[in-house]
Structure formats: C-alpha cells, structure tokens
Amino acid sequence: KFGEDREELIGRLQESDIFVVTIGADLNESQKATHLANSNENIWCTIGVHPCDDVDATFDRKSFEQLISEKVVAIGECGLDYYRLDKVEDKEKEKERQRALFEQQIIFACDYGLPLMLHGRPSQGSQDAYEDMIKILGKYNCFGNVHFFVGNVETANKFLSLGFTFSLGGVMTITNEYNEMIKSLPLDSIHLETDSPYVAPKEHRGKRNSPEYLPIILKRLAELKDVDENTLLEQLNDNARRVFAINF
C-alpha cells in the first residue's frame, strides 16, 4: 500500500518527529520490516507470524533468529484470530494450528526477553479468542502489548493482570463502542497506533491510513481520558520506552 511513496512518507514522519514501529506478519514481511528499521532512525519493527494472514506460514525459529537486532522491539503480530472460523471446515484443527504457532512465538519472545505484539480477533459477539489467548499466556512469564484491542473492560483487566498494555487506533474516532473500555485503562498501559494502511480515522475514512494521522488519534484519546494532550504524549512516550525499550 506504500510502494509508491514510502520514502517520501518516511521523510515527512521524520520532519514531524513521528516514530514508527512497523509490523512483521510472516518471514518475508518481517525481513522487509527489519530492513526498513535498520535503514531509518525513526523506525523500529516487530518480527513474527500472524495467526491467519497466511495459513501455510510457519515459524522457522532459525530464520527469525537471524533477524534479531536492537531495532527489533517485539515478537508478532502473533495470537489467535477466530473472526472467520465459520468459513473453515475443521474449526478445531484450525484453532490448534493457531495455538501451536502462537506458543512457538511466546517461547521465542521469552528466550530473547522481548515483548509480544498480540493480534486477537474474537468471533462476532464473543471474547473467545481473547479468552484462549489469556489461558495460553498464563502459562508463561511473558509481557507485551495487545494490538488493536477491541475487548471489554473485564477482558482488558485480565490482560492487565498478565502485564500487557494496549495499543489503540483510529477506531475510537469512528465509534463510541469502546469508550468505556478506553476510559478504564490506566494511562501507563496505553500506546497509540494507526494499523496502517487500514482503519483510517473518521476524517480520512475510505482512504489509506498513515502514521501521519497519529496526532488525530492522540487528540481523541486525550478527550476520552480527560487529560491534556502534552501530558498524555509524555506518558505515551514513557510507555514506549518502558515496554519496547525504544530509545528516542
């Protein structure tokens, strides 16, 4: 989605003092992410395998070990995605595949002392994927962040008790559905994200999302948390330094 203007965008982000964590979704995408991170001062990355972007993708530990550097700040996106299970013939087999893939990456993150970047997407009207993730995570001494969290307050509290933070994006500018959950989160448990190129904020609906829109998300989050934007930004920067060991 950024093939035609990636370098121009990175330049604009640098000028705006915006720092980015770009995400790996399989080995190939993780290799691209590490190259971007190692080539740009304002970019860091995660490496890992998404639960269902490519159902044939595997976690080849040796290949991912070769990507580890100081610019790799988390393992993932990894987790469980049950949103489209109704289209899968053998649902239990698919769940087991995702769980095994998830646990491989949890162990890898623990071995390297890195946080996890979690992807969780429950089936409609349920918290099932989150609940299964919490059960699995409870077996390990791990930490990390739940990306694009859309669970309820009760589920958020369970992740908090395991030492996880939450990244929140432009969806909060589109719907009020998650206001109660967002208001319940401690300020030291939150990060900003865009989920680019998806889910652009309300002002840019229907267009490609971009890290340039982070200030829009910051403004909305400050409104929901009833806190000054500058104060919130300082806290969010501290959170990034603490959880992801990012030096900026």
C-alpha positions in Angstrom: 0.0 0.0 0.0 3.0 2.3 0.5 5.0 1.1 -2.5 4.8 4.3 -4.5 5.6 6.9 -1.8 7.2 5.0 1.1 10.4 7.1 1.2 8.5 10.4 0.9 6.3 9.3 3.8 9.2 8.3 6.0 10.8 11.7 5.3 7.6 13.5 6.3 7.4 11.4 9.5 11.0 12.4 10.4 10.2 16.1 9.8 7.1 15.7 12.1 9.1 13.9 14.8 6.9 10.8 14.5 8.4 7.5 15.4 7.0 4.2 14.0 7.0 0.5 14.8 6.4 -1.4 11.6 5.0 -4.9 11.9 6.0 -8.3 10.6 3.3 -10.7 9.6 5.4 -13.6 8.2 9.0 -14.2 7.5 9.1 -12.2 4.3 7.3 -9.3 5.8 9.5 -9.5 8.9 12.6 -9.3 6.7 11.2 -6.2 4.9 10.3 -4.7 8.3 13.8 -5.2 9.7 15.3 -3.7 6.6 13.2 -0.6 7.0 14.0 -0.3 10.7 17.7 -0.8 10.2 17.7 1.8 7.4 15.8 4.6 9.2 16.5 6.2 12.5 12.8 6.8 13.3 11.6 3.3 12.6 11.6 0.1 14.8 9.9 -3.2 14.0 8.4 -6.4 15.2 9.1 -9.9 13.6 6.7 -12.8 13.7 3.9 -14.7 12.1 0.2 -13.5 12.1 -2.2 -16.3 13.0 -4.2 -16.4 9.8 -2.9 -13.9 7.1 -1.2 -17.0 5.5 -2.4 -20.3 6.9 0.6 -22.0 5.3 3.1 -19.8 7.1 5.3 -21.4 9.8 7.6 -20.0 12.5 11.1 -21.0 11.5 13.0 -20.1 14.6 16.5 -20.1 13.0 15.3 -17.8 10.3 13.8 -15.4 12.8 16.9 -15.5 15.0 18.9 -14.1 12.1 16.7 -11.0 12.1 17.2 -10.1 15.8 18.8 -6.7 16.3 18.4 -3.7 18.6 15.8 -2.4 16.2 13.6 -5.4 16.7 11.4 -4.4 19.7 8.7 -7.2 19.8 7.7 -10.6 18.5 4.5 -10.6 16.5 1.9 -9.9 15.3 1.0 -13.3 16.9 -2.0 -14.6 18.6 -5.4 -16.0 17.8 -8.0 -14.9 15.2 -11.4 -16.6 15.3 -13.3 -14.0 13.3 -13.7 -16.0 10.1 -13.8 -19.5 11.6 -17.3 -20.0 10.3 -15.7 -20.4 6.8 -13.2 -23.1 8.0 -14.2 -26.7 7.5 -12.4 -28.1 10.6 -12.6 -25.4 13.2 -10.8 -27.2 16.0 -7.9 -28.2 13.7 -7.5 -24.5 12.7 -7.6 -23.4 16.4 -4.9 -25.9 17.2 -2.8 -24.7 14.3 -3.1 -21.1 15.6 -2.4 -22.1 19.2 0.7 -24.0 18.3 2.0 -21.2 16.2 1.3 -18.7 19.0 3.1 -20.7 21.6 6.2 -21.1 19.5 6.4 -17.3 19.3 5.7 -16.8 23.0 8.6 -19.2 23.8 10.8 -17.3 21.3 10.0 -13.9 22.9 10.7 -15.3 26.4 14.0 -16.7 25.3 15.1 -13.3 23.9 13.5 -11.2 26.7 11.3 -9.4 24.1 7.6 -8.3 24.5 4.9 -9.9 22.4 2.8 -7.9 19.9 -0.5 -9.6 20.1 -3.2 -10.0 17.5 -6.5 -11.1 18.8 -9.8 -11.1 17.0 -12.8 -12.9 18.6 -15.7 -14.3 16.7 -18.6 -11.9 16.5 -20.3 -11.2 19.8 -17.7 -13.1 21.7 -14.4 -12.7 23.6 -13.4 -16.3 22.7 -10.0 -15.6 21.0 -9.0 -13.3 23.8 -10.1 -15.8 26.5 -8.0 -18.6 24.8 -5.0 -16.2 24.5 -5.2 -15.3 28.2 -5.2 -19.0 29.1 -2.1 -19.7 27.0 -0.3 -16.6 28.1 -0.9 -17.5 31.8 1.4 -20.5 31.4 4.4 -18.3 30.6 6.4 -15.5 32.2 5.9 -13.0 29.3 4.7 -9.5 28.7 3.8 -7.2 25.8 1.1 -5.3 24.0 -2.4 -6.2 22.7 -2.6 -4.5 19.3 -5.9 -3.0 18.2 -7.7 -4.2 21.3 -11.5 -4.3 20.9 -12.4 -6.3 24.0 -14.4 -5.3 27.0 -13.4 -4.0 30.4 -13.3 -7.4 32.0 -11.1 -8.8 29.3 -8.8 -5.8 29.5 -8.4 -6.3 33.2 -7.3 -9.9 32.6 -4.6 -8.8 30.1 -3.5 -6.1 32.6 -3.1 -8.7 35.3 -0.7 -10.5 33.0 1.4 -7.4 32.4 0.1 -6.4 29.0 -0.5 -3.0 27.5 -2.9 -1.9 24.8 -2.4 0.0 21.5 -5.4 2.0 20.4 -6.1 3.5 17.0 -8.5 5.4 14.7 -11.5 3.3 15.5 -12.1 5.5 18.6 -12.8 8.4 16.2 -15.4 6.4 14.3 -17.5 4.7 17.1 -18.2 5.2 20.8 -18.5 1.4 21.3 -15.1 1.1 23.1 -15.3 4.4 25.1 -16.0 2.6 28.5 -13.1 0.2 28.0 -10.7 3.0 26.9 -11.7 5.2 29.9 -11.0 2.2 32.2 -7.4 1.7 31.1 -4.5 3.2 33.2 -2.5 5.8 31.3 0.6 3.8 31.7 -0.9 0.8 29.8 -1.7 2.6 26.5 0.1 3.1 23.2 -1.0 4.9 20.1 -1.3 3.1 16.8 -2.8 3.5 13.3 -2.9 -0.1 12.0 -1.9 1.5 8.7 -2.9 1.1 5.9 -6.3 0.1 7.5 -8.9 1.8 9.7 -8.2 5.5 8.9 -9.6 8.0 11.4 -13.0 9.5 10.7 -11.7 12.5 8.9 -10.0 10.2 6.4 -12.4 7.3 6.1 -12.1 5.4 2.8 -8.5 6.5 2.3 -5.2 4.7 3.1 -4.4 5.1 6.7 -1.0 6.6 7.6 1.2 7.1 10.7 0.8 10.8 9.9 -2.6 10.6 11.5 -1.3 9.7 14.9 -2.0 13.3 16.2 -5.7 12.8 15.3 -5.8 9.7 17.5 -3.8 11.4 20.2 -6.4 14.2 20.3 -9.3 11.8 20.6 -7.6 9.8 23.3 -6.9 12.9 25.3 -10.6 13.8 25.1 -11.7 10.3 26.3 -9.1 10.2 29.1 -9.9 13.9 30.0 -6.2 14.8 30.1 -4.0 17.4 28.5 -2.6 16.3 25.1 1.0 17.2 26.1 0.8 15.4 29.4 -0.7 12.4 27.6 2.0 12.4 24.9 4.7 12.4 27.6 3.1 9.4 29.2 2.8 7.6 25.9 6.4 8.2 25.1 7.4 6.8 28.5 5.3 3.8 27.9 7.0 3.1 24.6 10.4 3.4 26.2 9.4 1.1 29.0 7.6 -1.7 27.1 9.6 -1.7 23.9 13.0 -0.4 25.1 12.8 2.3 22.4 15.4 5.0 22.7 14.3 8.4 21.4 
